[in-house]
């Protein structure tokens, strides 16, 4: 694994490719309150690019913004959160999504463990540490442990997608998965407007 740290944007000469695995780190889980601090990406599962935001200035990221708005497939784990904070921070719409958490829920119905750590352990035989998950991502300088954690968090997404695609094919659930992936950017937009409220939830009195 090779990790490159950038401030605010990806390099001008970086070739994007047809798919990219993406993760984000923020100050918290409230997109309106908690700012985006880091975006980590890998195009090949070997080289990881960390785009660090020491301050809230997303106008300095034309290359990253261009990638997010492109037709390139974006692979996330729990895309709902990442999409919300990315779309909110950069004032964009993101398309062509794949979410390993959604795919896991659709095919790993034999378990209720769908976290990234659980997926990596079962499907890839890889132990992933979550020790730095709640560290201070807003720090002006990231520690080596934070950088290592961020890189490892995104490194396995492409391999997980391959394994989950095999299971989606086996269980004939690709059409449902694709429809759900297409909905995720809108689900993220609803989260920005209404928080975690499920607008589709209903009580018996709502029917009819």
N, C-alpha and C positions, 0 to 999 in steps of 0.2 A: 504494500500500500504506500502511495506517495500522496502527501497532503500539502496543498498550497493555500496559503492564507492571503486574501485580498481585502482591501478596504473599499467598501461601497459598491464595487462593481467587478464583473468578470473582465479578463483581458480582452483587448480588441481582436486579437488574432486567434482566439479560442474557437475551434470548430465544434458545433453543437451536436451533430448526429441526429438520428431519428427518435431517440428516447433518452430520458434523463431521470435519475432517481433524485428526489428532493426531500429535504426535511428542514424544519425551522426551529429556532430557539427564541423565546421571548421572555419578558420580565414576569409574565403570568398568563392566565387563560382568558382575560378580558381584553378583547381586541381594541376596544375604545380607550381603555386605560393603560394597558401594558404594551409597550412598544416592541416592535420586531428588532432583535439584536443580531441574529445570525441566520444565514441561509447556507445550507450545505448541499452540494450537488456532486454526482458522479455520472459520467456518461458510459463508463466501461466496467464499473465495479472494482477498479484498481486505483485510479487516480481520483482524488477527492479535492474539490474546490470549496473553500470556506469563504463566504463573503460576509465580512464583519461590518456592523454598523455601530461605531462608537457613539454616534449621535443620531438623532432622528433627522436625516436628510436623504430622502429617497429620490431626489432629483439628480443625484450623482450616479445613477445606476442604469444608463440607457441600454447596455448590453444584457444585463440581467432581465430588465423589463422586456426587451425584445424576445428573449428566450421564453419567458413566461407567457407571452402573447402569441407565440408561434404555434405551428401545427405539431411540433415535436411532442411525443407522448410523455406526460409527466407522471412518474410513479411515486406515490406517497404511501405512508402508513398513517391512518386516520387523517385522510385528506380533508375532511370537513373542517378541522381546525386550521391546518396549513393554508388552505384556500382562503378562508375568511381573513386571516391576518395578511396574506399576500395581496389579495384583492383590495383590502382596505388600505394598506400601506402605499401601494403603487397606483391606486385608482384605476384598476384594469379588470378585465374578465379573462379567466383562464379556461382553456378547453383541452380536450383529449387527455382525460384523467384516468389513472388506474390507482385503485386503493387496495392495498394488501389486507387491511383490516376488514373492509367490506367483503372482499373475496373469501377471506377466512370464515366470516360469519355464514356465508352462503354454502360453503362446502364442508367446513369442519364442524358439522352440527352435532358431533359426538362429544364436544367439549364446550365449556363456557370461557375458556382461556384464549383470548384473541390478541393479547398484547404482543408487541414486537419481540420481546424477550422470549415469550412462549413459542412464537412461530419459528424464530431462529433455532431454538433448541430442538423442537420436534422435526421440522422439515429440513434443516441444514446441519444439525448436530453442532451448532455453534453457541457458545455461552456469551451472552451480551450483558455487560455491566450497566446498571442504571444509576450508579452512584452520583454522577455529576448532574443528573436530570434537574435537580432543584437548586443548583448553584447560581451565583450572581452572573447572569449572562449579559447584564448591562455594564459590566466592568470595562474600562477603557482598553485594557490589555487582557486577552484571554490566556489562561494558564495552559500548560502543556496537557494537563489532565482533561481540561475542557475541550481542547482541540481534538484530543484522542477520542473522547466520548462522542463528540459531534461527528467525527469522521466514521466511527464504527456504527453510529445510528443509521447512516444512510448507505453504508457499504454493501449491506446484504439485501437491499430491496429488489434489485434486479433478479437475483437468484431466487428469492421468495416468489416473485411474480412467475417465474418459469415453473416452479413446483405447483403453485396454486392454479395456474392455467391448465396444467395436466389434470388436476382434480375437477376444475370447472368443466373441462371437456368430458371427463369420465362420467360426471353426474348430469351432463346436459344442462348446465346452468350459465353458460356464456351469455345467452340473450338477456337473461335477467341481470347478470352482472354488468353488462354493457349499458343497459338502460339505467341502472343505478349510478354508474360512474358518470353518465351524462347529466344526471340530476344534481350531482354533488356541488357544482359551482352555484347553483340556485339555492341549495340547502345552506351553503355557507353564507350566501347573501341574506337569507332569512335569519340566520343566527346574528348577523350584524344588526338587523332591524329589531328582532324580538328576543334575542338571547337564546337560551336553551329550550324555550317553550316549544312544544310540539303542536303545531297548528292543525295537524291531522288527527290528533287524539280526540276521542269522543266518549261521551257518556250515553247511556241508553236513552236519556231524554232528548239527545240531539238527533236521534234517528227518526226519519219520517216527517 
